[in-house]
């Protein structure tokens, strides 16, 4: 499982069509991990970019972001966080 942003993680399966699965993982009582709010994507690029937009939408919906300027700044911050995650994985 790959951490993308915030609570969102990505995994993949071998099913044709939409192999990338993004959601919020949760462990069940029997130790299985399921993805809550799972979304399926045909490409890695779409999985990452749409998850960034969903994370931003979540903050707008919660009232944490209330101006266009704040939304743009947060979108940049999300982008930077994803790039830092990539950098940390390549260095680690």
GROMACS elastic network, one bead per residue, 0.5 to 0.9 nm:
[ bonds ]
;  ai    aj funct       b0    kb
    1     9     6  0.63587   500
    1    10     6  0.56668   500
    1    12     6  0.82079   500
    2     8     6  0.87337   500
    2     9     6  0.53546   500
    2    10     6  0.50275   500
    2    11     6  0.63326   500
    3     6     6  0.80569   500
    3     7     6  0.78603   500
    3     8     6  0.63706   500
    3    10     6  0.63989   500
    3    82     6  0.88327   500
    3    85     6  0.78554   500
    4     7     6  0.79772   500
    4     8     6  0.57183   500
    4     9     6  0.53265   500
    4    10     6  0.67546   500
    4    22     6  0.87064   500
    4    48     6  0.71456   500
    4    51     6  0.78145   500
    4    52     6  0.82785   500
    4    81     6  0.84736   500
    4    82     6  0.61570   500
    4    85     6  0.74855   500
    5     8     6  0.54208   500
    5     9     6  0.72406   500
    5    51     6  0.77560   500
    5    52     6  0.71322   500
    5    55     6  0.73917   500
    5    78     6  0.70899   500
    5    81     6  0.70287   500
    5    82     6  0.63980   500
    5    85     6  0.85985   500
    6     9     6  0.83918   500
    6    55     6  0.73461   500
    6    78     6  0.88864   500
    7    23     6  0.79432   500
    7    24     6  0.56967   500
    7    25     6  0.79412   500
    7    55     6  0.88187   500
    8    22     6  0.65847   500
    8    23     6  0.52642   500
    8    25     6  0.75777   500
    8    51     6  0.75537   500
    8    55     6  0.82107   500
    9    21     6  0.82965   500
    9    22     6  0.55833   500
    9    23     6  0.56419   500
    9    24     6  0.60952   500
    9    25     6  0.69125   500
    9    35     6  0.85459   500
   10    20     6  0.68287   500
   10    21     6  0.55238   500
   10    23     6  0.66232   500
   10    24     6  0.86414   500
   10    47     6  0.80256   500
   10    48     6  0.86644   500
   11    19     6  0.83801   500
   11    20     6  0.59642   500
   11    21     6  0.52459   500
   11    22     6  0.64831   500
   11    23     6  0.87346   500
   12    15     6  0.86684   500
   12    18     6  0.87363   500
   12    19     6  0.52466   500
   12    21     6  0.56129   500
   12    22     6  0.85171   500
   13    16     6  0.85049   500
   13    18     6  0.84720   500
   13    19     6  0.50890   500
   13    20     6  0.66937   500
   13    21     6  0.76344   500
   14    18     6  0.89455   500
   14    19     6  0.60496   500
   15    18     6  0.69968   500
   15    19     6  0.56915   500
   16    19     6  0.62414   500
   16    42     6  0.85593   500
   17    40     6  0.89755   500
   17    41     6  0.80344   500
   17    42     6  0.58170   500
   18    21     6  0.76681   500
   18    40     6  0.54458   500
   18    43     6  0.73180   500
   19    40     6  0.68704   500
   19    41     6  0.64214   500
   19    42     6  0.59518   500
   19    43     6  0.76295   500
   19    44     6  0.89611   500
   20    39     6  0.82118   500
   20    40     6  0.56417   500
   20    41     6  0.50688   500
   20    42     6  0.63704   500
   20    43     6  0.67846   500
   20    44     6  0.67425   500
   20    47     6  0.67367   500
   21    35     6  0.82515   500
   21    38     6  0.63934   500
   21    39     6  0.56704   500
   21    41     6  0.64282   500
   21    47     6  0.76892   500
   22    25     6  0.88996   500
   22    35     6  0.74626   500
   22    36     6  0.88618   500
   22    37     6  0.80370   500
   22    38     6  0.55006   500
   22    39     6  0.53008   500
   22    40     6  0.65194   500
   22    41     6  0.79937   500
   22    47     6  0.69383   500
   22    48     6  0.86929   500
   22    51     6  0.75416   500
   23    34     6  0.88238   500
   23    35     6  0.51293   500
   23    36     6  0.55394   500
   23    37     6  0.52831   500
   23    39     6  0.63405   500
   23    40     6  0.89808   500
   23    51     6  0.87761   500
   24    34     6  0.81934   500
   24    35     6  0.53051   500
   24    36     6  0.50049   500
   24    37     6  0.64105   500
   24    38     6  0.71896   500
   25    33     6  0.62699   500
   25    34     6  0.56035   500
   25    36     6  0.60358   500
   25    37     6  0.89047   500
   25    38     6  0.88911   500
   26    32     6  0.82336   500
   26    33     6  0.54847   500
   26    34     6  0.53924   500
   26    35     6  0.62352   500
   26    36     6  0.68968   500
   27    30     6  0.79046   500
   27    31     6  0.56517   500
   27    32     6  0.55373   500
   27    34     6  0.63135   500
   27    35     6  0.88128   500
   28    31     6  0.52392   500
   28    32     6  0.53162   500
   28    33     6  0.61831   500
   28    34     6  0.72181   500
   29    32     6  0.74004   500
   30    33     6  0.89401   500
   34    38     6  0.88650   500
   35    38     6  0.54328   500
   35    39     6  0.88999   500
   36    39     6  0.89460   500
   39    47     6  0.84484   500
   40    47     6  0.76753   500
   41    44     6  0.73268   500
   41    45     6  0.88663   500
   41    46     6  0.63699   500
   41    47     6  0.54890   500
   42    45     6  0.87967   500
   42    46     6  0.72431   500
   42    47     6  0.77428   500
   43    46     6  0.54081   500
   43    47     6  0.63190   500
   43    48     6  0.88411   500
   44    47     6  0.50456   500
   44    48     6  0.62454   500
   44    49     6  0.86040   500
   45    48     6  0.53667   500
   45    49     6  0.60882   500
   45    50     6  0.83447   500
   46    49     6  0.52503   500
   46    50     6  0.56958   500
   46    51     6  0.80842   500
   47    50     6  0.55674   500
   47    51     6  0.60169   500
   47    52     6  0.86630   500
   48    51     6  0.52318   500
   48    52     6  0.62949   500
   48    53     6  0.88419   500
   48    82     6  0.85355   500
   49    52     6  0.51683   500
   49    53     6  0.64602   500
   49    54     6  0.87703   500
   49    79     6  0.88183   500
   50    54     6  0.61449   500
   50    55     6  0.86269   500
   51    55     6  0.61091   500
   51    56     6  0.85389   500
   52    55     6  0.51661   500
   52    56     6  0.63148   500
   52    57     6  0.86362   500
   52    75     6  0.74002   500
   52    78     6  0.64161   500
   52    79     6  0.72700   500
   52    82     6  0.85269   500
   53    56     6  0.50457   500
   53    57     6  0.60553   500
   53    58     6  0.85879   500
   53    75     6  0.76107   500
   53    78     6  0.88955   500
   54    58     6  0.60811   500
   54    59     6  0.87114   500
   55    58     6  0.51426   500
   55    59     6  0.65761   500
   55    60     6  0.89023   500
   55    75     6  0.88025   500
   55    78     6  0.80470   500
   56    59     6  0.52530   500
   56    60     6  0.63774   500
   56    61     6  0.86672   500
   56    65     6  0.85755   500
   56    71     6  0.72341   500
   56    74     6  0.69982   500
   56    75     6  0.64285   500
   56    78     6  0.78750   500
   57    60     6  0.50498   500
   57    61     6  0.59968   500
   57    62     6  0.85187   500
   57    71     6  0.89600   500
   58    61     6  0.51129   500
   58    62     6  0.61568   500
   58    63     6  0.87285   500
   58    64     6  0.87143   500
   59    62     6  0.51743   500
   59    63     6  0.63864   500
   59    64     6  0.52290   500
   59    65     6  0.58535   500
   59    66     6  0.89987   500
   59    71     6  0.87395   500
   59    74     6  0.89693   500
   60    63     6  0.52361   500
   60    64     6  0.58479   500
   60    66     6  0.64478   500
   60    67     6  0.88402   500
   60    71     6  0.75996   500
   61    64     6  0.75676   500
   61    65     6  0.79546   500
   62    65     6  0.76851   500
   63    66     6  0.61566   500
   65    68     6  0.82673   500
   65    70     6  0.60328   500
   65    71     6  0.62099   500
   65    74     6  0.82990   500
   66    69     6  0.86672   500
   66    70     6  0.69256   500
   66    71     6  0.75123   500
   67    70     6  0.51996   500
   67    71     6  0.62382   500
   67    72     6  0.87500   500
   68    72     6  0.62044   500
   68    73     6  0.85672   500
   69    72     6  0.52465   500
   69    73     6  0.62025   500
   69    74     6  0.85744   500
   70    73     6  0.50323   500
   70    74     6  0.59952   500
   70    75     6  0.84884   500
   71    74     6  0.50899   500
   71    75     6  0.60806   500
   71    76     6  0.86401   500
   72    75     6  0.50532   500
   72    76     6  0.63020   500
   72    77     6  0.86192   500
   73    76     6  0.51570   500
   73    77     6  0.62068   500
   73    78     6  0.87036   500
   74    78     6  0.60840   500
   74    79     6  0.85157   500
   75    78     6  0.50708   500
   75    79     6  0.62246   500
   75    80     6  0.86297   500
   76    79     6  0.50287   500
   76    80     6  0.61598   500
   76    81     6  0.86042   500
   77    80     6  0.50121   500
   77    81     6  0.61251   500
   77    82     6  0.86678   500
   78    81     6  0.50313   500
   78    82     6  0.62668   500
   78    83     6  0.86295   500
   79    82     6  0.52281   500
   79    83     6  0.62397   500
   79    84     6  0.86266   500
   80    83     6  0.50317   500
   80    84     6  0.60434   500
   80    85     6  0.85601   500
   81    84     6  0.50196   500
   81    85     6  0.61711   500
   81    86     6  0.86748   500
   82    85     6  0.50530   500
   82    86     6  0.63545   500
   82    87     6  0.86888   500
   83    86     6  0.50488   500
   83    87     6  0.61706   500
   83    88     6  0.86303   500
   84    88     6  0.60061   500
   84    89     6  0.84929   500
   85    88     6  0.51538   500
   85    89     6  0.62103   500
   85    90     6  0.87143   500
   86    89     6  0.52097   500
   86    90     6  0.63037   500
   86    91     6  0.86970   500
   87    90     6  0.52401   500
   87    91     6  0.61884   500
   87    92     6  0.84786   500
   88    91     6  0.51522   500
   88    92     6  0.58141   500
   89    92     6  0.51470   500
